Amino acid sequence: MSGRDKGERGLYVTLSETSEELAQVAQSHGWALDGIEVYDLVSDEGLSEDAEQTILHPSEFELGETTRDVMRLVGELKPHRVVFDSLSELRLLAQSALRYRRQILALKRFFAQMGCTVLMLDDKSVGEGDQQLHSIAHGVVHLNQSANTYGSDKRRLRVVKLRGVKFRSGDHDFDLDRGGLVVFPRLVAGEHSSTFDNKTLSTGTAELDELLGGGLSPGSNLLLAGPAGVGKTTTATSCAVANMRAGGKVAYYLFDEGLNTLRLRSQALGLDIDPFIASGHLTIRSFDPAEVSPGQFAHAVRNAVENDGVNMVVIDSLNSYMQAMPGGQYLQLQMHELLAYLNLKGVVTLIILSLHGVVGEVRTDVDLSYLSDAMVQYRFFEARGNLLKALSVVKSRTMEHETTIREFRLGPDGVEIGEPLADFHGILAGSVQYVGKHALLGDSDIAVSAR
């Protein structure tokens, strides 16, 4: 169809599907095959009782007659592009590898003399070991489909060979939907270096800026790690709102909770995001980990950065994103490439990582702390009969950060951070000991209610 739209003649030779079936497939995608010659190499006459061949025994077809029919068609129509569907039928007709290879070579020379671009389809019915065509064809493209334990199948494309062209190797995710293929080329971060403003961004909370050594550095990523419900998403939302109030744009990718939940919680904490959604400063996309592929997600991030001018990206959360990946090592390689790309583009990336457990020892499914430029650690701890929260900056590659552990809570004005918890020991270890009279954030509330 692409050749037809450019004024080129096209010929589709089919052995495996009828022209009616091919038209039905095209119609399901909203396509029209007008202007493309579709030829059933095996016609109704060829399958009739009076014919020498039968549909039950394809090996009885005469291979020479088949190839001569193809050559005759090409000679009459003189097409620019030819599709041959499929080679599996020719392989059955040949009955031997030598005869099959000779016929393919004969077709190749003939098409080259006629100046045709030929696409040959093969369902790899003989397995991965068949290399007959690899040495003959100018290019080889593999389309693979892998089944997951849960969720939709994942499709990948690999360019195995393409003579005279520097192509991108490796697996590339693609979707098959109405309208055809949508290919997501594998991301290579080194191809996207750029210059950007190094002015530090505020998190929206002065005390958190102090903890980080001044705020968020463009071209860096911050990992927010802690148990579920401790306030990681709200912290990320607070950073996003502060960035948008300063004129920036944010792309927020949800893998865990729904958009309405995020909106209602943000409103209750004085971080209303609806005006920013309406103005286009905030783009929120909700992904189903069982449906999205890594390449599709990386493509969405690239589109937000390069086309929408986003300077902050939030991934909530890394745990659910991991479910879209085939394995832990693969996850780390993909995330490393994506983070490197965002850093080169001067984007601030906030990554949320949920840890297992509430108090005491906590653990995670994957350790990506070595990939992060900065890391904020959250913890629950018990004091005065209440379950309180604390945070600390564990690392920062870009700034000299504060090493104290501070109390943290969520209030009607968003994120609140108290003074360093100097009178507590063992908060990060999960065995807290209180050895002083340190004032907590909740003490002021108690004093007001007493008065």
C-alpha atoms as one frame of an Amber mdcrd trajectory, in Angstrom:
protein
   0.000   0.000   0.000   2.900   2.356   0.674   4.217   1.684  -2.823   0.770
   2.218  -4.333   0.494   5.582  -2.578   3.788   6.561  -4.241   2.531   5.575
  -7.675   4.255   2.169  -7.793   2.565  -0.983  -9.073   2.187  -3.782  -6.527
   1.606  -7.526  -6.832   0.571  -9.768  -3.928   1.021 -13.484  -4.685  -0.682
 -15.711  -2.145  -0.507 -19.465  -1.700  -1.650 -19.706   1.919  -4.632 -17.299
   1.954  -7.304 -16.603  -0.599  -7.777 -13.129  -2.036 -11.107 -12.922  -0.174
  -9.405 -13.653   3.164  -6.728 -11.077   2.392  -9.409  -8.487   1.627 -11.116
  -9.262   4.945  -7.870  -8.701   6.842  -7.344  -5.390   5.048 -10.913  -4.316
   5.806 -10.425  -5.063   9.515  -7.622  -2.455   9.509  -9.651   0.068   7.525
  -7.553  -0.466   4.400  -8.509  -0.792   0.735  -6.458  -2.940  -1.658  -7.572
  -1.005  -4.727  -4.717  -0.632  -7.181  -2.866  -3.703  -5.869  -2.988  -6.869
  -7.931  -3.783  -9.869  -5.707  -3.229 -13.255  -7.319  -4.264 -16.619  -5.923
  -1.540 -18.944  -7.098  -3.713 -21.889  -6.060  -7.072 -21.256  -7.718 -10.342
 -23.119  -7.435  -9.522 -24.883 -10.687  -6.220 -26.060  -9.306  -7.996 -27.611
  -6.338 -10.839 -29.223  -8.269 -11.352 -32.974  -8.523 -10.393 -32.926 -12.199
  -7.061 -31.255 -11.484  -3.893 -33.243 -11.015  -3.207 -31.678  -7.603  -5.267
 -31.931  -4.413  -5.573 -29.701  -1.382  -4.676 -32.600   0.898  -1.265 -33.221
  -0.670   0.573 -30.001  -1.446   3.727 -31.955  -2.256   2.031 -33.112  -5.451
   2.071 -29.601  -6.888   4.663 -29.078  -9.566   7.205 -26.581  -8.301   8.298
 -25.637 -11.798   4.767 -24.667 -12.788   4.406 -22.554  -9.678   7.559 -20.540
 -10.294   6.691 -20.140 -13.990   3.301 -18.739 -13.026   4.996 -16.190 -10.779
   7.435 -15.182 -13.515   4.623 -14.865 -16.033   2.659 -12.592 -13.711   5.650
 -10.377 -13.051   6.447 -10.213 -16.765   2.908  -9.143 -17.600   2.319  -6.639
 -14.787   5.903  -5.366 -14.362   5.311  -4.453 -10.674   7.694  -2.398  -8.594
   6.925  -4.331  -5.396   6.060  -8.014  -5.035   4.862  -9.862  -1.923   5.216
 -13.643  -1.924   3.051 -15.316   0.738   4.396 -17.738   1.713   7.646 -19.604
   1.237   6.442 -22.438   3.435   4.295 -23.642   0.549   7.248 -23.540  -1.845
   9.329 -25.498   0.646   6.691 -28.219   0.714   6.533 -28.307  -3.065  10.304
 -28.606  -3.419  10.545 -31.736  -1.222  14.336 -31.254  -0.968  16.559 -28.466
   0.353  18.666 -28.395  -2.814  15.716 -28.000  -5.151  14.159 -25.400  -2.878
  17.348 -23.318  -2.790  17.770 -23.496  -6.560  14.230 -22.284  -7.148  14.683
 -19.403  -4.710  17.935 -18.409  -6.444  16.182 -18.521  -9.809  13.396 -16.295
  -8.506  15.924 -13.915  -6.961  17.811 -13.465 -10.246  14.583 -12.999 -12.165
  13.234 -10.370  -9.759  16.573  -8.543  -9.803  16.482  -8.398 -13.607  12.931
  -7.045 -13.488  13.900  -4.378 -10.931  11.412  -5.585  -8.297  11.546  -5.132
  -4.557  10.387  -8.461  -3.137   8.996  -9.259   0.311   8.966 -12.972   1.060
   6.948 -14.245   4.024   7.919 -17.353   5.948   6.298 -18.841   9.057   9.507
 -20.662  10.100   7.658 -23.967  10.030  10.966 -25.847   9.874  12.281 -24.141
  13.026  15.124 -21.747  13.715  17.734 -23.985  12.103  16.695 -23.233   8.500
  19.226 -20.772   7.107  18.470 -21.344   3.419  17.216 -17.835   2.823  19.575
 -15.942   5.114  22.494 -16.260   2.723  20.342 -15.394  -0.295  18.169 -12.526
   0.894  19.427  -8.958   1.168  17.538  -8.483   4.423  15.992 -10.682   7.113
  13.478  -9.402   9.674  12.180 -11.669  12.439   8.794 -11.059  14.069   8.375
 -12.907  17.357   5.451 -13.333  19.719   5.962 -14.517  23.297   3.206 -15.579
  25.674   3.155 -14.265  29.236   1.802 -16.080  32.263  -0.749 -13.274  32.582
  -1.685 -10.432  30.293  -1.381  -9.930  26.569   1.320 -11.486  24.441   4.435
  -9.422  23.798   5.577  -8.894  20.216   9.158  -8.086  19.228  10.925  -7.336
  15.975  14.577  -7.997  15.190  16.482  -6.977  12.068  18.831  -9.925  11.589
  20.448  -8.764   8.368  20.301  -5.843   5.942  23.067  -5.587   3.371  24.641
  -2.193   2.801  22.681  -0.503   5.590  23.689   0.311   9.147  20.597  -0.849
  11.017  19.686  -0.887  14.702  20.238  -4.351  16.093  18.495  -5.926  19.065
  14.850  -6.510  19.898  12.307  -3.759  19.238   8.836  -3.984  20.769   5.856
  -3.442  18.506   2.073  -3.453  18.733  -0.339  -4.992  16.265  -3.567  -3.007
  16.254  -6.142  -1.621  13.860  -4.162   0.307  11.277  -1.121  -1.985  11.237
   2.148  -2.108  13.147   3.427   0.467  15.610   7.141  -0.162  16.140   9.022
   1.167  19.168  12.730   1.235  18.242  15.129   0.268  21.010  16.311   3.335
  22.903  20.018   4.201  22.681  20.715   7.001  25.150  24.042   8.085  23.649
  22.303   9.370  20.530  20.350  12.042  22.424  22.842  14.335  24.142  21.797
  17.989  24.433  22.508  21.205  26.346  20.183  22.438  29.085  19.831  24.928
  31.949  21.442  23.688  35.168  19.310  25.868  37.451  18.171  23.835  40.457
  14.453  23.126  40.832  12.684  23.397  44.185  10.780  20.466  45.651   8.128
  22.831  47.021   9.285  22.193  50.607  12.187  24.280  51.959  13.287  21.605
  54.434  13.422  18.928  51.689  15.471  21.289  49.540  17.915  21.598  52.454
  18.085  17.838  52.854  18.907  17.424  49.148  21.564  20.137  49.262  19.573
  22.783  47.433  16.836  21.044  45.479  16.522  18.935  42.326  19.298  19.074
  39.746  18.268  19.053  36.052  19.649  15.999  34.282  19.427  13.811  37.384
  17.039  11.296  38.903  15.729  10.917  42.439  14.652   7.560  43.880  11.921
   7.730  46.552  12.056   4.419  48.430   9.920   3.340  51.361   7.002   1.199
  52.572   3.540   1.522  51.079   1.522   4.478  52.394   4.470   6.399  53.788
   4.060   9.395  51.434   6.275   8.751  48.399   3.604   9.596  45.824   2.601
  12.758  47.687   6.232  13.887  47.826   6.534  13.353  44.072   3.278  15.238
  43.508   4.515  18.120  45.656   7.706  18.306  43.577   5.660  18.224  40.358
   3.305  20.980  41.519   6.244  23.197  42.552   7.842  22.670  39.128   4.606
  23.514  37.290   4.035  26.625  39.397   7.468  27.756  38.183   6.393  27.215
  34.565   7.649  23.684  33.965   5.850  20.717  32.427   5.451  17.288  34.001
   4.671  13.830  32.615   3.293  11.529  35.317   3.123   7.780  34.587   0.829
   5.762  36.828   1.246   2.009  37.145  -0.356   1.484  40.569  -3.334   3.677
  41.385  -5.996   5.371  39.295  -6.105   8.983  38.200  -9.139   9.840  40.338
  -7.437   8.537  43.476  -4.399  10.697  42.763  -6.548  13.754  42.080  -8.678
  13.439  45.237  -5.714  12.823  47.508  -3.794  15.743  46.038  -6.757  18.078
  46.544  -7.064  17.022  50.208  -3.403  17.882  50.763  -3.551  21.310  49.127
  -1.858  20.071  45.932  -4.707  20.438  43.427  -3.475  19.168  40.052  -6.669
  19.748  38.039  -5.717  23.283  36.895  -2.380  21.999  35.582  -4.083  19.173
  33.701  -6.459  21.680  32.113  -3.619  24.023  31.132  -1.555  21.211  29.587
   1.335  21.564  32.050   0.598  18.124  33.500   0.129  14.972  31.441  -0.928
  11.862  33.350  -0.963   8.459  31.667  -2.149   5.329  33.400  -0.550   2.078
  32.229  -1.609  -1.489  32.860   1.606  -3.435  33.623   0.060  -6.562  32.077
  -0.482  -4.784  28.748   2.375  -2.330  28.249   5.786  -3.305  26.861   9.103
  -1.674  27.852   9.581  -0.270  24.357   6.098   1.237  24.353   6.740   2.959
  27.683  10.133   4.318  26.579   8.495   5.625  23.392   5.831   7.439  25.452
   8.510   9.071  27.616  10.518  10.144  24.574   7.441  11.650  22.967   6.667
  13.641  26.139  10.211  15.000  26.385  10.887  15.735  22.726   7.432  16.815
  21.528   5.698  18.180  24.642   8.675  19.939  26.250   8.454  18.060  29.562
  11.234  18.845  32.065  10.110  16.451  34.831   9.056  12.801  34.636   7.463
  10.800  37.473   7.341   6.977  37.375   4.902   5.576  39.947   5.919   2.936
  40.664   8.963   0.953  39.640   7.546  -2.221  41.206   4.593  -2.339  38.811
   6.712  -1.284  35.850   8.894  -4.280  36.578   5.943  -6.579  35.885   6.049
  -5.488  32.242   9.627  -6.742  31.919  10.775 -10.279  31.203  13.343 -10.374
  34.005  15.305  -8.511  36.648  18.469  -8.104  34.603  16.482  -6.935  31.606
  14.668  -4.429  33.819  17.910  -2.904  35.022  19.302  -2.576  31.494  16.113
  -0.969  30.203  15.822   1.405  33.147  19.526   2.320  32.921  19.097   3.287
  29.265  15.930   5.289  29.953  17.439   7.167  32.908  20.604   7.909  30.930
  18.467   9.327  28.118  16.459  11.531  30.501  19.637  12.776  32.175  21.144
  13.724  28.816  17.963  15.648  28.009  18.174  17.656  31.269  15.007  16.120
  32.689  14.428  15.654  36.433  13.172  12.096  36.977  11.356  10.993  40.131
  11.135   7.211  40.595   8.941   5.672  43.277   9.994   2.308  44.696   7.828
   0.491  47.248   9.548  -1.600  49.898   8.027  -4.680  51.532   7.187  -4.332
  55.209   5.950  -1.504  57.426   8.254  -1.363  60.446  11.461  -3.176  61.187
  13.411  -4.743  58.360  12.160  -3.870  54.876  13.176  -5.302  51.506  12.600
  -4.695  47.818  12.105  -6.797  44.697  14.931  -5.087  42.855  17.855  -2.904
  43.860  18.164   0.111  41.575  19.784   2.401  44.122  23.074   2.265  42.200
  21.307   3.723  39.127  19.865   6.698  41.006  21.682  10.014  41.312  19.932
  10.748  44.612  17.906   8.628  46.989  15.407   9.517  49.712  14.685   6.782
  52.237  11.351   6.698  54.112  10.635   4.806  57.336   7.781   4.293  59.797
   8.696   4.432  63.471   6.805   4.291  66.761   6.918   7.047  69.373   4.537
   8.070  72.176   2.020   5.468  71.101   1.794   6.773  67.538   3.004   5.514
  64.180   5.198   8.291  62.808   7.233   8.770  59.650  10.813   9.760  58.997
  12.935  10.411  55.925  16.584  10.916  55.101  18.673  11.506  51.991  20.884
   8.457  51.598  22.924   9.615  48.603  23.333  12.468  46.139  25.822  12.521
  43.299  25.167  16.104  42.297  25.030  17.993  45.618  26.375  17.895  49.156
  23.288  16.641  50.951  22.270  16.694  54.606  22.807  13.428  56.494  20.230
  13.923  59.242  17.034  11.914  59.736  13.958  14.122  59.968  10.329  13.575
  60.889   7.941  13.702  57.966   4.170  13.952  57.720   1.396  14.881  55.302
  -0.920  17.722  56.276  -3.486  20.032  54.714  -0.652  22.111  53.276   1.109
  19.160  51.701   4.489  17.870  52.842   5.760  18.885  56.285   9.286  18.117
  57.509  10.429  18.641  61.083  13.763  19.117  62.774  16.420  16.366  62.864
  15.431  13.473  65.152  18.523  13.823  67.329  16.944  12.079  70.345  16.057
   8.869  68.467  18.356   5.971  67.640  17.766   3.002  65.346  15.051   4.514
  63.106  16.455   3.081  59.870  17.254  -0.224  61.567  13.678  -0.590  62.801
  14.596  -0.746  66.505  13.900   2.798  67.706  15.078   4.063  71.088  14.013
   7.441  72.439  16.666   9.084  74.627  15.509  12.694  75.031  12.678  15.199
  74.932  12.716  16.082  71.259   9.584  17.951  70.084   7.657  16.169  67.340
   5.462  17.666  64.619   2.327  16.444  66.343   3.182  18.130  69.649   2.004
  21.525  68.420  -1.382  20.039  67.513  -1.729  18.582  71.014  -0.816  21.929
  72.618  -3.394  23.794  70.559  -6.163  21.323  71.413  -5.266  21.547  75.128
  -5.638  25.323  75.079
